[in-house]
Structures are given as structure tokens and as C-alpha cells.
Amino acid sequence: MASLELIRRALAAPLESTSLDILGQKTAGKVRDCYVTTRGTRLIATTDRISAFDRVLGTLPLKGQLLQWISAFWFDLTRDEVPNHVIRVVDPNVMEVKECAPLGAEMVVRAYVTGVTSTSMWTHYARGERVFCGHRLPDGLRRDQRLERALCTPSSKAPQGEHDVSMSRAELVESGAITAEDFDAAEAMVMRLFAIGQAHCEARGLILVDTKYELGKDEHGRLCVIDEVHTPDSSRFWMAASYDERFGRGESPESFDKEYVRRWLSAQGFTGDGAIPVIPDDVKVEAVRRYVEACETIVGQAFVPDLEAPAARMARNLGI
């Protein structure tokens, strides 16, 4: 596992943004910079930016390399079951993919009632709501409790800087964000993907709690999974061995994802609005340590980071 000393060294040169405009027109998301090439493909550069509460909060060292490493693993593992957009990995932070038109909704799958954000199931449940994204929930659930079955709980795709809104299938279709046919096909695809993820994580001693998927249509109109799959950014992971005991005591599960950062921010009184607190280096290092542990546990291999200056390395690997 990458040492704490190595992670601290990486604090000095985070990949905050990329400048690969010579390869195509740039669009920047919360975490990824994208470039459409003259070949009609897309280059996705995964930066070290961290987002939570629908805000970009700063950077975490090596986070971009970790996210691409784990996404590449899942894309390869599931490609025979669920189509995806990957063509090849070009660099530790850059992947070439098929150009796809994103669907107008994000597909979120949840197996537990938990979370601290405004869109989380627990936030809605704790204030007395018993219907979430069209699904009726029973009374008496406790925070972090497993649901009877995993639920697809989609959300709208808010512009950067605004909050996503959890919505039901009926609401999304009525709004025109997505057709009923596309929604049903996407739901079947992500529920299959989530089941694969659950089984793999269970075998590795982890619980895949919930996750967010993005889907798009390729040039043939075929639905594909895009962006990322089962990363510590898009998903929540808990340690299976300690879950029952901690749940019984009313304690938060051991997590291996950006929930650690979310909880730290919540403790500072930040839940998405107002000035963003400065994240201390110690919190960043611990967050990355958890990312590394989760990713290594899932992949079954050691993560070997590349500490070369990212701009020079990407230029060389991309031939520019």
C-alpha cells in the first residue's frame, strides 16, 4: 500500500486541472476534464479535484490516478455483462473513450438507508418522508440499515455549482429529461452492474452500499456506461466484518470513500452552501489512505502511483 510519506509527498503537486487543448475542445466537469478529438473519440483526464455536496472542494493527492485505476478495473471486469465506453488507457490520469451522448438523468442505486447530503435517502427519511424517488419505505428504519432490496433512485443532472434533485421515474419522464424506454433500459443495466459490484465486494470483505452511474448512447444508439464505475467518488464502501457490531451500537460503519471528507465537512457546519472550509493536509492524507485501501482491496493488487510531474508525463504519453 502507498505509504503515508508517499501520499504526503504527492501533496506538493496535485493535478488540479489539465491543458490539453491541442487535442480537442475542453469541457471541465467537477472532477474530469474532457477533450473531443479529431478522430471523434473523447479523452477523459481524471484530476485530483474532489467534489461533494455538488461543490468542488479542492484536491486530494493521487486521487485522479486512483479513480482511473479502479474504474479501468471495473470497466474491464464487467464489459461482457454491461457495455461501456472505454477504448484504451493512455496515461495514469487519461483514458480514451467512445463519444457518447449522456442521458438526462443520473442512475443511483442504494442498498442501505444512509448519507448526509441533501439528496441522501437518510436525510429525507429522518425528516419523516416515507416515499423516496417513488419507492415507499417502511417505518422504523435506522440510519445505515440495509434495505429489503436495492433500489434505483435516480436524480436530475444539475449544472455545475447547483444541487442534483432526487426524482422518481415518473417525474423524470414527465419532465422530459429521459424517455420511459431509455429509463427502463438504463435501470435494468445499472441494477445488473450493481449486483456484480455487490458480489465482488462481498468476496473481498466490503459492502457496496450505494453508487451513482452515468449512461450515454454511442454512435449506434447503444446504451453504454460512461464516466466511472464503483469508485470511492461515486460509491460508498463499508467494511463488512465490523458492520453488524457497529450498527448494533449505533456507530457509523467503517467507510472507505469520500464519506470521510463529507463527515469532516459536516462537522465544520458545511453541508453544501456558503464558504468551503479549507481541508487540512492531515484530513487529505487520511482520505487518500482510505481511497487506496478500498481500491487495493477491490482490485486485489497494490496501487503503484506515478509521481512524475503530471503535465510532462501526460504530454509524452499523448504524443504532444
VORO-894340 format. One record per residue (C-alpha): residue number from 1; residue in one letter; x, z, y. Coordinates in nm, 3 decimals, padded with zeros to 5 digits, always signed. Example, Ala and Ser with C-alpha at 12.3 -4.5 7.8 and 13.67 -1.06 7.14 Angstrom:
[atom 1 "A" [+01.230 +00.780 -00.450]] [atom 2 "S" [+01.367 +00.714 -00.106]] 
This chain:
[atom 1 "M" [+00.000 +00.000 +00.000]] [atom 2 "A" [+00.121 -00.080 +00.352]] [atom 3 "S" [+00.285 +00.237 +00.487]] [atom 4 "L" [+00.164 +00.422 +00.793]] [atom 5 "E" [+00.502 +00.343 +00.950]] [atom 6 "L" [+00.447 -00.030 +00.898]] [atom 7 "I" [+00.095 -00.008 +01.042]] [atom 8 "R" [+00.232 +00.176 +01.346]] [atom 9 "R" [+00.496 -00.096 +01.393]] [atom 10 "A" [+00.219 -00.354 +01.397]] [atom 11 "L" [+00.051 -00.172 +01.688]] [atom 12 "A" [+00.308 -00.332 +01.919]] [atom 13 "A" [+00.196 -00.692 +01.856]] [atom 14 "P" [-00.175 -00.721 +01.781]] [atom 15 "L" [-00.332 -01.066 +01.756]] [atom 16 "E" [-00.581 -01.027 +02.040]] [atom 17 "S" [-00.652 -01.398 +02.086]] [atom 18 "T" [-00.521 -01.740 +01.989]] [atom 19 "S" [-00.424 -02.051 +02.187]] [atom 20 "L" [-00.452 -02.345 +01.950]] [atom 21 "D" [-00.647 -02.572 +02.185]] [atom 22 "I" [-00.422 -02.866 +02.098]] [atom 23 "L" [-00.601 -02.872 +01.762]] [atom 24 "G" [-00.955 -02.882 +01.899]] [atom 25 "Q" [-01.210 -02.726 +02.131]] [atom 26 "K" [-01.206 -02.347 +02.114]] [atom 27 "T" [-01.504 -02.119 +02.080]] [atom 28 "A" [-01.444 -01.744 +02.063]] [atom 29 "G" [-01.665 -01.501 +01.875]] [atom 30 "K" [-01.635 -01.125 +01.861]] [atom 31 "V" [-01.352 -01.138 +01.607]] [atom 32 "R" [-01.281 -01.503 +01.527]] [atom 33 "D" [-01.152 -01.794 +01.736]] [atom 34 "C" [-01.274 -02.131 +01.610]] [atom 35 "Y" [-01.142 -02.484 +01.667]] [atom 36 "V" [-01.317 -02.808 +01.566]] [atom 37 "T" [-01.053 -03.057 +01.456]] [atom 38 "T" [-01.047 -03.435 +01.494]] [atom 39 "R" [-01.093 -03.451 +01.115]] [atom 40 "G" [-01.435 -03.294 +01.152]] [atom 41 "T" [-01.326 -02.966 +00.996]] [atom 42 "R" [-01.304 -02.624 +01.158]] [atom 43 "L" [-01.008 -02.389 +01.188]] [atom 44 "I" [-01.104 -02.022 +01.192]] [atom 45 "A" [-00.843 -01.784 +01.331]] [atom 46 "T" [-00.925 -01.423 +01.244]] [atom 47 "T" [-00.787 -01.199 +01.518]] [atom 48 "D" [-00.725 -00.824 +01.526]] [atom 49 "R" [-01.022 -00.767 +01.757]] [atom 50 "I" [-01.266 -00.502 +01.638]] [atom 51 "S" [-01.635 -00.510 +01.721]] [atom 52 "A" [-01.905 -00.251 +01.669]] [atom 53 "F" [-02.238 -00.185 +01.837]] [atom 54 "D" [-02.226 -00.561 +01.924]] [atom 55 "R" [-01.930 -00.498 +02.156]] [atom 56 "V" [-01.563 -00.592 +02.132]] [atom 57 "L" [-01.381 -00.259 +02.139]] [atom 58 "G" [-01.014 -00.355 +02.134]] [atom 59 "T" [-00.775 -00.435 +01.848]] [atom 60 "L" [-00.661 -00.286 +01.519]] [atom 61 "P" [-00.315 -00.384 +01.389]] [atom 62 "L" [-00.313 -00.626 +01.091]] [atom 63 "K" [-00.691 -00.628 +01.079]] [atom 64 "G" [-00.715 -01.007 +01.104]] [atom 65 "Q" [-00.480 -01.060 +00.810]] [atom 66 "L" [-00.672 -00.807 +00.602]] [atom 67 "L" [-01.009 -00.964 +00.679]] [atom 68 "Q" [-00.891 -01.313 +00.590]] [atom 69 "W" [-00.720 -01.186 +00.272]] [atom 70 "I" [-01.032 -01.013 +00.142]] [atom 71 "S" [-01.265 -01.296 +00.248]] [atom 72 "A" [-01.048 -01.554 +00.073]] [atom 73 "F" [-01.063 -01.338 -00.241]] [atom 74 "W" [-01.445 -01.318 -00.236]] [atom 75 "F" [-01.492 -01.685 -00.146]] [atom 76 "D" [-01.276 -01.783 -00.444]] [atom 77 "L" [-01.440 -01.533 -00.680]] [atom 78 "T" [-01.795 -01.646 -00.602]] [atom 79 "R" [-01.756 -02.018 -00.532]] [atom 80 "D" [-01.906 -02.118 -00.870]] [atom 81 "E" [-02.212 -01.900 -00.806]] [atom 82 "V" [-02.269 -01.948 -00.433]] [atom 83 "P" [-02.140 -02.245 -00.227]] [atom 84 "N" [-01.912 -02.164 +00.067]] [atom 85 "H" [-01.731 -02.349 +00.343]] [atom 86 "V" [-01.364 -02.287 +00.254]] [atom 87 "I" [-01.124 -02.581 +00.228]] [atom 88 "R" [-00.787 -02.401 +00.234]] [atom 89 "V" [-00.596 -02.103 +00.370]] [atom 90 "V" [-00.342 -02.230 +00.625]] [atom 91 "D" [-00.187 -01.907 +00.756]] [atom 92 "P" [-00.236 -01.530 +00.705]] [atom 93 "N" [-00.478 -01.546 +01.000]] [atom 94 "V" [-00.608 -01.905 +00.978]] [atom 95 "M" [-00.842 -02.079 +00.736]] [atom 96 "E" [-00.964 -02.442 +00.738]] [atom 97 "V" [-01.331 -02.478 +00.653]] [atom 98 "K" [-01.608 -02.734 +00.644]] [atom 99 "E" [-01.800 -02.773 +00.967]] [atom 100 "C" [-02.146 -02.619 +00.917]] [atom 101 "A" [-02.449 -02.571 +01.140]] [atom 102 "P" [-02.527 -02.195 +01.136]] [atom 103 "L" [-02.874 -02.075 +01.052]] [atom 104 "G" [-03.062 -01.897 +01.327]] [atom 105 "A" [-03.057 -01.557 +01.158]] [atom 106 "E" [-02.808 -01.319 +01.001]] [atom 107 "M" [-02.891 -01.206 +00.649]] [atom 108 "V" [-02.830 -00.834 +00.599]] [atom 109 "V" [-02.863 -00.673 +00.256]] [atom 110 "R" [-02.892 -00.294 +00.224]] [atom 111 "A" [-02.888 -00.076 -00.086]] [atom 112 "Y" [-02.883 +00.262 +00.095]] [atom 113 "V" [-03.059 +00.408 +00.398]] [atom 114 "T" [-02.771 +00.484 +00.634]] [atom 115 "G" [-02.596 +00.386 +00.957]] [atom 116 "V" [-02.552 +00.498 +01.317]] [atom 117 "T" [-02.618 +00.180 +01.518]] [atom 118 "S" [-02.943 +00.084 +01.690]] [atom 119 "T" [-03.011 -00.173 +01.415]] [atom 120 "S" [-02.937 +00.059 +01.122]] [atom 121 "M" [-03.209 +00.148 +00.875]] [atom 122 "W" [-03.143 +00.522 +00.913]] [atom 123 "T" [-03.180 +00.509 +01.292]] [atom 124 "H" [-03.528 +00.358 +01.254]] [atom 125 "Y" [-03.623 +00.585 +00.964]] [atom 126 "A" [-03.509 +00.904 +01.138]] [atom 127 "R" [-03.743 +00.838 +01.429]] [atom 128 "G" [-04.040 +00.812 +01.193]] [atom 129 "E" [-04.064 +00.440 +01.128]] [atom 130 "R" [-04.160 +00.358 +00.770]] [atom 131 "V" [-04.162 -00.023 +00.785]] [atom 132 "F" [-03.823 -00.187 +00.831]] [atom 133 "C" [-03.792 -00.566 +00.850]] [atom 134 "G" [-04.124 -00.597 +00.669]] [atom 135 "H" [-04.031 -00.355 +00.390]] [atom 136 "R" [-04.233 -00.034 +00.351]] [atom 137 "L" [-04.015 +00.271 +00.290]] [atom 138 "P" [-04.130 +00.593 +00.120]] [atom 139 "D" [-04.140 +00.930 +00.292]] [atom 140 "G" [-03.878 +01.188 +00.210]] [atom 141 "L" [-03.565 +00.975 +00.212]] [atom 142 "R" [-03.244 +01.144 +00.319]] [atom 143 "R" [-02.958 +00.988 +00.511]] [atom 144 "D" [-02.720 +00.796 +00.281]] [atom 145 "Q" [-02.973 +00.791 -00.005]] [atom 146 "R" [-02.985 +00.495 -00.243]] [atom 147 "L" [-03.292 +00.274 -00.215]] [atom 148 "E" [-03.501 +00.189 -00.519]] [atom 149 "R" [-03.372 -00.168 -00.487]] [atom 150 "A" [-03.153 -00.364 -00.248]] [atom 151 "L" [-03.346 -00.513 +00.043]] [atom 152 "C" [-03.285 -00.821 +00.256]] [atom 153 "T" [-03.324 -00.701 +00.616]] [atom 154 "P" [-03.231 -00.992 +00.846]] [atom 155 "S" [-03.162 -00.984 +01.216]] [atom 156 "S" [-03.168 -01.220 +01.508]] [atom 157 "K" [-02.838 -01.366 +01.628]] [atom 158 "A" [-02.787 -01.222 +01.975]] [atom 159 "P" [-02.548 -01.381 +02.226]] [atom 160 "Q" [-02.213 -01.205 +02.257]] [atom 161 "G" [-02.250 -00.882 +02.452]] [atom 162 "E" [-02.613 -00.837 +02.352]] [atom 163 "H" [-02.760 -00.646 +02.058]] [atom 164 "D" [-02.890 -00.806 +01.740]] [atom 165 "V" [-03.251 -00.718 +01.658]] [atom 166 "S" [-03.363 -00.638 +01.303]] [atom 167 "M" [-03.666 -00.853 +01.219]] [atom 168 "S" [-03.888 -00.936 +00.925]] [atom 169 "R" [-03.905 -01.275 +00.756]] [atom 170 "A" [-04.243 -01.337 +00.919]] [atom 171 "E" [-04.111 -01.252 +01.267]] [atom 172 "L" [-03.807 -01.477 +01.232]] [atom 173 "V" [-04.011 -01.770 +01.104]] [atom 174 "E" [-04.276 -01.722 +01.373]] [atom 175 "S" [-04.007 -01.711 +01.643]] [atom 176 "G" [-03.872 -02.047 +01.530]] [atom 177 "A" [-03.527 -01.905 +01.454]] [atom 178 "I" [-03.543 -02.027 +01.094]] [atom 179 "T" [-03.785 -02.215 +00.870]] [atom 180 "A" [-03.961 -02.043 +00.583]] [atom 181 "E" [-03.791 -02.278 +00.336]] [atom 182 "D" [-03.443 -02.206 +00.472]] [atom 183 "F" [-03.509 -01.832 +00.484]] [atom 184 "D" [-03.621 -01.816 +00.122]] [atom 185 "A" [-03.324 -02.023 +00.002]] [atom 186 "A" [-03.083 -01.811 +00.207]] [atom 187 "E" [-03.238 -01.487 +00.082]] [atom 188 "A" [-03.201 -01.593 -00.282]] [atom 189 "M" [-02.838 -01.688 -00.215]] [atom 190 "V" [-02.739 -01.363 -00.047]] [atom 191 "M" [-02.917 -01.143 -00.298]] [atom 192 "R" [-02.716 -01.315 -00.572]] [atom 193 "L" [-02.396 -01.269 -00.373]] [atom 194 "F" [-02.473 -00.902 -00.311]] [atom 195 "A" [-02.538 -00.840 -00.681]] [atom 196 "I" [-02.199 -00.994 -00.766]] [atom 197 "G" [-02.035 -00.778 -00.500]] [atom 198 "Q" [-02.205 -00.462 -00.624]] [atom 199 "A" [-02.095 -00.522 -00.983]] [atom 200 "H" [-01.735 -00.599 -00.887]] [atom 201 "C" [-01.708 -00.298 -00.655]] [atom 202 "E" [-01.866 -00.065 -00.912]] [atom 203 "A" [-01.600 -00.169 -01.162]] [atom 204 "R" [-01.338 -00.076 -00.901]] [atom 205 "G" [-01.485 +00.265 -00.822]] [atom 206 "L" [-01.651 +00.161 -00.497]] [atom 207 "I" [-02.010 +00.137 -00.379]] [atom 208 "L" [-02.107 -00.173 -00.181]] [atom 209 "V" [-02.358 -00.004 +00.046]] [atom 210 "D" [-02.471 -00.289 +00.269]] [atom 211 "T" [-02.337 -00.609 +00.418]] [atom 212 "K" [-02.405 -00.892 +00.659]] [atom 213 "Y" [-02.389 -01.259 +00.566]] [atom 214 "E" [-02.389 -01.573 +00.774]] [atom 215 "L" [-02.500 -01.905 +00.630]] [atom 216 "G" [-02.496 -02.260 +00.754]] [atom 217 "K" [-02.566 -02.615 +00.643]] [atom 218 "D" [-02.285 -02.858 +00.571]] [atom 219 "E" [-02.286 -03.232 +00.649]] [atom 220 "H" [-02.504 -03.292 +00.341]] [atom 221 "G" [-02.761 -03.033 +00.444]] [atom 222 "R" [-02.647 -02.794 +00.171]] [atom 223 "L" [-02.661 -02.421 +00.242]] [atom 224 "C" [-02.319 -02.253 +00.238]] [atom 225 "V" [-02.193 -01.903 +00.302]] [atom 226 "I" [-01.972 -01.907 +00.610]] [atom 227 "D" [-01.764 -01.675 +00.827]] [atom 228 "E" [-01.670 -01.384 +00.593]] [atom 229 "V" [-01.779 -01.212 +00.273]] [atom 230 "H" [-01.772 -00.841 +00.184]] [atom 231 "T" [-01.503 -00.742 +00.432]] [atom 232 "P" [-01.466 -00.392 +00.583]] [atom 233 "D" [-01.601 -00.550 +00.904]] [atom 234 "S" [-01.918 -00.697 +00.758]] [atom 235 "S" [-01.979 -00.439 +00.486]] [atom 236 "R" [-01.993 -00.069 +00.419]] [atom 237 "F" [-01.799 +00.071 +00.121]] [atom 238 "W" [-01.812 +00.424 -00.018]] [atom 239 "M" [-01.609 +00.595 -00.290]] [atom 240 "A" [-01.830 +00.615 -00.598]] [atom 241 "A" [-01.660 +00.919 -00.754]] [atom 242 "S" [-01.741 +01.156 -00.467]] [atom 243 "Y" [-02.077 +01.012 -00.354]] [atom 244 "D" [-02.313 +01.233 -00.558]] [atom 245 "E" [-02.135 +01.558 -00.474]] [atom 246 "R" [-02.106 +01.481 -00.104]] [atom 247 "F" [-02.466 +01.358 -00.084]] [atom 248 "G" [-02.583 +01.676 -00.254]] [atom 249 "R" [-02.402 +01.885 +00.009]] [atom 250 "G" [-02.539 +01.675 +00.294]] [atom 251 "E" [-02.193 +01.540 +00.381]] [atom 252 "S" [-02.109 +01.186 +00.484]] [atom 253 "P" [-01.972 +00.972 +00.200]] [atom 254 "E" [-01.604 +00.877 +00.189]] [atom 255 "S" [-01.604 +00.541 +00.364]] [atom 256 "F" [-01.359 +00.250 +00.367]] [atom 257 "D" [-01.477 +00.032 +00.651]] [atom 258 "K" [-01.522 +00.028 +01.028]] [atom 259 "E" [-01.781 +00.304 +00.996]] [atom 260 "Y" [-01.487 +00.539 +01.056]] [atom 261 "V" [-01.442 +00.384 +01.402]] [atom 262 "R" [-01.817 +00.381 +01.466]] [atom 263 "R" [-01.837 +00.753 +01.388]] [atom 264 "W" [-01.542 +00.831 +01.614]] [atom 265 "L" [-01.706 +00.639 +01.898]] [atom 266 "S" [-02.040 +00.810 +01.835]] [atom 267 "A" [-01.863 +01.148 +01.857]] [atom 268 "Q" [-01.743 +01.043 +02.203]] [atom 269 "G" [-02.104 +00.972 +02.302]] [atom 270 "F" [-02.069 +00.593 +02.282]] [atom 271 "T" [-02.338 +00.402 +02.092]] [atom 272 "G" [-02.304 +00.057 +02.244]] [atom 273 "D" [-02.383 +00.089 +02.613]] [atom 274 "G" [-02.161 +00.182 +02.906]] [atom 275 "A" [-01.784 +00.207 +02.924]] [atom 276 "I" [-01.598 +00.173 +02.594]] [atom 277 "P" [-01.374 +00.473 +02.515]] [atom 278 "V" [-01.006 +00.395 +02.460]] [atom 279 "I" [-00.937 +00.422 +02.087]] [atom 280 "P" [-00.622 +00.636 +02.029]] [atom 281 "D" [-00.339 +00.495 +01.818]] [atom 282 "D" [-00.391 +00.763 +01.552]] [atom 283 "V" [-00.753 +00.654 +01.508]] [atom 284 "K" [-00.646 +00.289 +01.488]] [atom 285 "V" [-00.381 +00.363 +01.225]] [atom 286 "E" [-00.622 +00.566 +01.012]] [atom 287 "A" [-00.886 +00.293 +01.039]] [atom 288 "V" [-00.638 +00.030 +00.921]] [atom 289 "R" [-00.520 +00.257 +00.638]] [atom 290 "R" [-00.879 +00.271 +00.518]] [atom 291 "Y" [-00.917 -00.107 +00.552]] [atom 292 "V" [-00.602 -00.156 +00.343]] [atom 293 "E" [-00.713 +00.089 +00.075]] [atom 294 "A" [-01.056 -00.076 +00.044]] [atom 295 "C" [-00.915 -00.428 +00.031]] [atom 296 "E" [-00.645 -00.341 -00.222]] [atom 297 "T" [-00.896 -00.161 -00.441]] [atom 298 "I" [-01.126 -00.464 -00.442]] [atom 299 "V" [-00.860 -00.731 -00.490]] [atom 300 "G" [-00.653 -00.529 -00.737]] [atom 301 "Q" [-00.327 -00.625 -00.569]] [atom 302 "A" [-00.103 -00.484 -00.296]] [atom 303 "F" [-00.155 -00.616 +00.055]] [atom 304 "V" [+00.169 -00.762 +00.189]] [atom 305 "P" [+00.140 -00.807 +00.567]] [atom 306 "D" [+00.333 -01.065 +00.765]] [atom 307 "L" [+00.494 -00.902 +01.069]] [atom 308 "E" [+00.634 -01.223 +01.219]] [atom 309 "A" [+00.514 -01.292 +01.574]] [atom 310 "P" [+00.171 -01.445 +01.502]] [atom 311 "A" [+00.176 -01.719 +01.767]] [atom 312 "A" [+00.503 -01.870 +01.643]] [atom 313 "R" [+00.405 -01.835 +01.278]] [atom 314 "M" [+00.065 -02.000 +01.325]] [atom 315 "A" [+00.218 -02.287 +01.524]] [atom 316 "R" [+00.468 -02.351 +01.242]] [atom 317 "N" [+00.210 -02.331 +00.964]] [atom 318 "L" [-00.028 -02.558 +01.154]] [atom 319 "G" [+00.245 -02.806 +01.241]] [atom 320 "I" [+00.218 -02.782 +01.620]] 
